[in-house]
């Protein structure tokens, strides 16, 4: 019996919880916790324009001192045989006051701010925010960085990455000539 093939859009979005508890002295001594997670993964079969929605949330936890937590998303885009990796495509920073429970907080965006176009001139010429990507394949990962931790600290995050074609006109609606590998 043939196994049913999953629809490709099942990989276009991902929400995942990340929980981390500091339970050993070695982690405290290291002084920096960094956790990586894979997000959405797309192999569309042909280039297209894509919109995105990226978010990070602190769901709860307990801390013993003040904390600054950084959540960054690294994006890799591909078209044909080329690819480009953007290390800090979206970055969120959370600051929490010491002692007791982490205060739930949610940050999200559907825009990314690229670096300045020309950074050797005064004033800086900033590029407009990015809200549409051009790609055939998209792969996104996230990294949670917590610079200082103490024994007993507990962190509970949710990371969200969603992508959708800017316009989803399917070639099979007009015949089978231009499928380009996107058969579903």
C-alpha positions as CSV (number, residue, x, y, z in Angstrom):
1,X,0.0,0.0,0.0
2,X,1.4,3.4,-1.0
3,X,2.1,5.8,1.8
4,X,0.2,9.1,1.5
5,X,2.4,12.1,0.6
6,X,2.1,15.1,2.9
7,X,1.2,18.4,1.4
8,X,4.3,20.6,1.1
9,X,2.6,23.5,3.0
10,X,2.7,21.5,6.2
11,X,6.4,22.7,6.5
12,X,5.6,26.3,5.8
13,X,5.0,27.1,9.5
14,X,6.1,25.9,12.8
15,X,5.3,26.7,16.5
16,X,7.4,25.0,19.0
17,X,7.9,25.2,22.7
18,X,11.4,25.4,24.2
19,X,11.9,24.8,27.9
20,X,15.3,24.9,29.7
21,X,16.1,24.4,33.3
22,X,19.6,25.2,34.8
23,X,20.3,22.0,36.9
24,X,24.1,21.8,37.0
25,X,27.0,23.9,38.1
26,X,28.8,23.4,34.8
27,X,26.1,25.4,33.0
28,X,26.3,28.2,35.5
29,X,30.1,28.2,35.2
30,X,29.9,28.5,31.4
31,X,28.0,31.8,31.9
32,X,26.2,31.6,28.6
33,X,23.3,29.4,27.4
34,X,22.6,29.1,23.7
35,X,19.7,26.9,22.4
36,X,19.1,26.4,18.7
37,X,15.9,25.2,17.0
38,X,14.8,24.5,13.4
39,X,11.8,26.5,12.2
40,X,9.9,26.4,8.9
41,X,11.5,24.6,5.9
42,X,10.2,25.2,2.4
43,X,11.3,23.6,-0.9
44,X,8.7,25.1,-3.3
45,X,10.0,23.8,-6.7
46,X,10.1,27.2,-8.3
47,X,10.9,30.8,-7.3
48,X,8.1,32.8,-5.8
49,X,7.5,35.8,-3.5
50,X,6.9,35.0,0.1
51,X,5.5,36.8,3.2
52,X,6.5,35.9,6.7
53,X,5.4,36.2,10.3
54,X,7.9,35.5,13.0
55,X,7.4,35.6,16.8
56,X,8.9,34.7,20.1
57,X,7.2,34.5,23.5
58,X,8.2,34.0,27.1
59,X,5.6,31.7,28.4
60,X,6.9,31.5,32.0
61,X,9.7,30.2,34.2
62,X,11.6,31.4,37.3
63,X,14.8,33.4,37.6
64,X,17.0,34.4,40.4
65,X,18.5,37.6,39.0
66,X,17.9,40.1,36.2
67,X,18.1,38.6,32.7
68,X,18.4,39.8,29.2
69,X,17.4,37.1,26.7
70,X,18.0,37.4,23.0
71,X,16.1,35.4,20.4
72,X,17.5,35.6,16.8
73,X,16.3,34.0,13.6
74,X,18.7,33.0,10.9
75,X,17.2,32.8,7.4
76,X,18.6,30.9,4.4
77,X,17.1,31.6,1.0
78,X,17.8,29.7,-2.2
79,X,17.0,30.1,-5.8
80,X,18.3,27.6,-8.4
81,X,21.8,26.7,-7.3
82,X,22.4,29.8,-5.2
83,X,21.7,30.5,-1.6
84,X,22.1,33.3,0.9
85,X,22.2,33.1,4.7
86,X,21.1,36.1,6.8
87,X,22.3,35.5,10.4
88,X,20.1,38.0,12.3
89,X,17.1,38.3,10.0
90,X,14.9,39.1,12.9
91,X,16.0,39.7,16.5
92,X,13.9,40.0,19.7
93,X,15.3,41.0,23.1
94,X,13.5,40.5,26.4
95,X,14.5,42.1,29.7
96,X,13.2,40.7,32.9
97,X,13.5,42.0,36.5
98,X,15.1,39.7,39.1
99,X,13.4,37.3,41.5
100,X,10.5,35.0,41.0
101,X,8.4,34.2,38.0
102,X,9.2,35.3,34.5
103,X,6.7,37.8,33.2
104,X,5.0,36.4,30.0
105,X,5.8,38.5,27.0
106,X,5.2,38.2,23.3
107,X,7.0,39.9,20.4
108,X,6.3,39.4,16.7
109,X,6.8,41.0,13.3
110,X,6.2,40.6,9.6
111,X,9.0,43.0,8.7
112,X,12.8,42.7,8.8
113,X,15.1,45.7,8.9
114,X,18.2,45.2,6.6
115,X,21.5,46.9,7.4
116,X,22.2,50.4,5.9
117,X,22.7,50.5,2.2
118,X,25.7,52.8,2.5
119,X,27.2,53.0,5.9
120,X,30.2,55.2,5.0
121,X,28.2,58.4,4.4
122,X,26.7,60.8,6.8
123,X,23.8,60.6,7.2
124,X,23.2,56.9,6.9
125,X,21.1,55.7,4.1
126,X,18.8,53.1,5.4
127,X,17.1,50.4,3.3
128,X,13.4,50.1,3.6
129,X,12.1,47.2,5.7
130,X,11.7,43.9,4.0
131,X,8.2,42.3,4.0
132,X,8.4,40.1,0.9
133,X,11.2,37.6,0.1
134,X,12.0,36.0,-3.2
135,X,13.0,32.4,-2.9
136,X,12.5,28.9,-4.1
137,X,13.7,27.3,-0.9
138,X,13.5,28.8,2.6
139,X,15.0,27.5,5.8
140,X,14.9,29.3,9.2
141,X,16.5,28.5,12.5
142,X,16.3,30.3,15.8
143,X,18.7,30.7,18.6
144,X,17.9,31.7,22.2
145,X,20.8,33.3,24.0
146,X,20.9,33.9,27.8
147,X,24.2,35.4,28.9
148,X,24.0,34.7,32.6
149,X,22.2,31.9,34.4
150,X,21.9,30.7,38.0
151,X,21.2,27.3,39.4
152,X,17.4,26.8,39.5
153,X,16.6,29.2,36.7
154,X,13.8,27.9,34.4
155,X,12.9,29.4,31.0
156,X,9.9,28.5,28.9
157,X,9.7,30.0,25.4
158,X,7.5,29.6,22.3
159,X,9.0,30.3,18.8
160,X,6.8,30.8,15.8
161,X,7.9,31.0,12.1
162,X,5.2,31.1,9.3
163,X,5.6,31.6,5.6
164,X,3.1,31.9,2.7
165,X,3.3,32.8,-1.0
166,X,2.6,36.4,-1.6
167,X,0.0,35.2,-4.2
168,X,-0.8,31.6,-4.5
169,X,-1.9,31.0,-8.1
170,X,-1.4,27.4,-8.6
171,X,-0.3,26.4,-12.1
172,X,-2.4,23.2,-12.0
173,X,-5.5,25.4,-12.0
174,X,-4.6,26.3,-15.6
175,X,-3.2,23.0,-16.9
176,X,-0.3,20.7,-16.2
177,X,2.4,22.4,-18.2
178,X,4.0,24.7,-15.5
179,X,4.0,22.6,-12.4
180,X,7.7,23.1,-11.7
181,X,7.6,20.5,-8.9
182,X,4.8,22.2,-6.9
183,X,2.3,19.5,-7.7
184,X,0.2,20.0,-4.5
